[in-house]
Amino acid sequence: MLARSLHLADLDAAARLGARLAGLLETGDAVLLEGGLGAGKTTLARAVIAALTGETDAPSPTYTLTQSYEAPGGFLLLHADLYRLDDPGALDELGLDEALDHGAALIEWPDRLGAWRPADRLEIRLEETGDGGRDVHLAAHGNWETRLDRLA
């Protein structure tokens, strides 16, 4: 595992990070977004979605659990919000493995995943700071270790 930290001063900085992240995504990637309510997980996910697909009004999948997007070239991006998932056994029904076969997944509340962790994953933990910004802690696993320096 390779780790880095950075500070995002505002939402514009989060959007720029999301755009850089979108440019690095590869088939099989899982991006696990951690942090408390209001930490910026959905904001960062929306920035990735906008940069990759052009969709600027992506809904939060809080109630549907997942939302799929197709990027140019047929790359599939799955956005999952597992906040309401009570049983990790229901993961099979969400299609996470299938999504990784055809693209990447952004997963909010990954603590609900149980033991499921893809080898090629980037864990992002967001923490609010007193100045309205966010501290971002990145942990790269698998092939993300070779790409992390291009993100941070």
N, C-alpha and C positions, 0 to 999 in steps of 0.2 A: 504494500500500500504506500502511496505517495500522497502527502498532504500539503496544502497551502491555505493561507487565509488572506482575505482582502476586505476593504471597506467600500461600501456603496454609499455615496453621500445623499442620493435622492433617487426618485423613480426613473429619471433619465439614465442614471448610472446602471440601474437594474435592467433597463431596456437594452443598453449597450452590451451588458453581460449576456443577456438572452440572445442577442444577435450573434455574438461570438460563439456561444454554445451551439446555436442552430447550425452554424457553419462547420462544426466539428462532429456532428452526429453521424453515426454509421449504423448500418443494419446490425442488430443485436445489442445495441446500447440501451441500458436502463439508467435513467437519471432519477435518483431518489431525493426528493425534496422534503427536508425536515425543518421543523420550527413550530412555535406556538401559533395560536390563532392570531392573525394579523401580522405575522412575521414577513410576509411577502412571497410565499410559495406560489400562489396563484398568479401574482403579478409577474414573477419571473417566468412561469410556464406560459403565460399569455405572450410575453415578449418573444419566447422561442417560437411559439406557434405563428405569430405575426411575421417574424423574420423568415421562417421556413415556408409558409404557405400563403402569406399575404392576408390572412384572416385577421382583421383588427378588432373584431367584436366576439372573441371566443367566450362562450359561457363556461362558468365553473361547473364541473361535473359532480358537484356535491351530492345531488339526488340521483343522478343516473349512474354514478360511479365511474363511468368511462365516456370519453368522447374521442372519436377518431377523425383524423385529418389526412388528406392526401396531398403530398408535396409534389412539385414537378418531378417527372421521371418515375412516378408510381411509388415513391418512398412513403411509407405509412408512419404516421406519428400518432401514438395513443396517449391521451392525457387522462390519468386516473386520479381520482380523489377518494381515498379509502377511509376518510373520517368516519363514515357511517357503517363501515364493514365490521361486523361483530365476529364473524367466523372465518379464519384464514382458509378453511376448507372450501369456501365459496370462490376462491381465486381461480379455480379451473374454469368457472363459468364466465370470468371476465376476459379471457382470451389474451392474457399477458404473454404467454409463451408464443402464441401465434403471431402477436404483434411484433415480437422481437425477430421472428423469422422473416418479416417483410419490412421492418423498419426499426423504430426506436420507441421507447415509452418514457414519459414523464410521470412520476408517481409521487403524489402527495400523501403524507402520513404513512411512510413505509414501515413504521413499527407494526402496522396491521398485517404485514406480509407473512408473519411467522418466520419460518426458516428459509423461505424462498429468497434467494439472492443470486442474480445472474453473475457470472464471472466478470463480464465486462460492464462495470457500473461506475457511475460517478455519484458519490453521496455529497449532497449540498445541504448544509445546516445554516439557516438564516436566523440571526438574532437582532432584534431591534436595539438601536442605540439611543441615548438621550437626545441626540441632535437631529432625530428624524431619519437617520440613515440606517444602514444594516451592516453588520459584520457577517461575512460569508466565510464559512469553513468548508473547504473542498477536500474530499478523500477519494483518490483515484484507485481503482482496482482493475486488474486485467489490462487490456490494451489502452485504457484511459491513462495509465501511467506515462505513456509516450506522448500523450496529447495535452496533459494538464498545463504545461508551461505556456501553451498557446492560448489557454483560457484565462489563467490568473494574471 
